[in-house]
Amino acid sequence: MALDETTVRKMASLACLRVDDDELDGLAGELSNIIGWVELLSEVKTEGVEPMTSATETSTHMRKDEVTEDSLEDKVLLNAPDPAHGFYTVPKVLE
């Protein structure tokens, strides 16, 4: 698929990119080459190939969701410069 300068100018506008007019011709050629490479992927035979989520076979080891300590609130709030009512307080940023 060959792109022309008008299409590249519109794509740049949609992407909020500023492209000089003298760069449009070269950019159109480069983008056309990239689209050509992507179109080659349609020729790959993928029947019977399972989708993969990783390059290696892995499995997630799940742990039981159980409470190990009663309350860490006091320990966590030791890091807070100005705790109030069991929460971190922060400066007001909006009026």
LINFENPE-V356577 format. One record per residue. N is the residue number from 1. PSI is psi as a letter, one per 30 degrees, with the letter a starting at -180 (none if undefined). Layout:
# LINFENPE-V356577
[[N	PSI] [N	PSI]]
This chain:
# LINFENPE-V356577
[[1	k] [2	k] [3	k] [4	l] [5	e] [6	e] [7	e] [8	e] [9	e] [10	e] [11	e] [12	e] [13	e] [14	e] [15	g] [16	h] [17	k] [18	j] [19	k] [20	l] [21	e] [22	f] [23	f] [24	e] [25	e] [26	e] [27	e] [28	e] [29	e] [30	e] [31	e] [32	e] [33	e] [34	e] [35	e] [36	e] [37	e] [38	e] [39	f] [40	f] [41	f] [42	f] [43	f] [44	k] [45	j] [46	g] [47	k] [48	g] [49	k] [50	k] [51	k] [52	k] [53	f] [54	l] [55	f] [56	l] [57	k] [58	l] [59	k] [60	k] [61	j] [62	k] [63	l] [64	k] [65	j] [66	k] [67	k] [68	f] [69	k] [70	e] [71	k] [72	g] [73	e] [74	e] [75	e] [76	e] [77	f] [78	f] [79	f] [80	k] [81	e] [82	i] [83	l] [84	k] [85	h] [86	g] [87	l] [88	k] [89	k] [90	l] [91	k] [92	k] [93	f] [94	k] [95	none]]
